[in-house]
């Protein structure tokens, strides 16, 4: 066999594998876009999924798994943020308000921990293909921040921290994306 023939075969194999890789990537991107069109927050969905390298080989169930993990990471980060005492600015509060604020922030941190647990349960349900329970657990996770927010509403002397409001909205948007993907699974 001549060396030219060998190089020709090597180049041919390379081009075929490149074409297969490109078509797989293209169809993966198409699946991400198609799946994200079923969600309320298309841009959040696409950017979150594209940022995870495993999404290129995932089916719709795999995309849901990725987004659930994004939600778990977000809830865990918010729990850590709430536990950091960063939000406890006591300059405008009485001693009683400071005690109440500490309690509310701890309660909020606990709610985000419960949200993480609910998403973990939804991940297990998804793996077991019990989609209705997965959906229910994501809805529960999405509701935990409301309990936190309501604690501040019941105490009008305390201000709901704006940084927490931003995190709450972000978490709820992630959960809405997961719910849209679960809907796409057609359970």
Helices and strands as residue ranges (DSSP letters): H 3-36, H 42-50, G 53-57, H 60-83, H 95-127, H 131-153, H 162-184
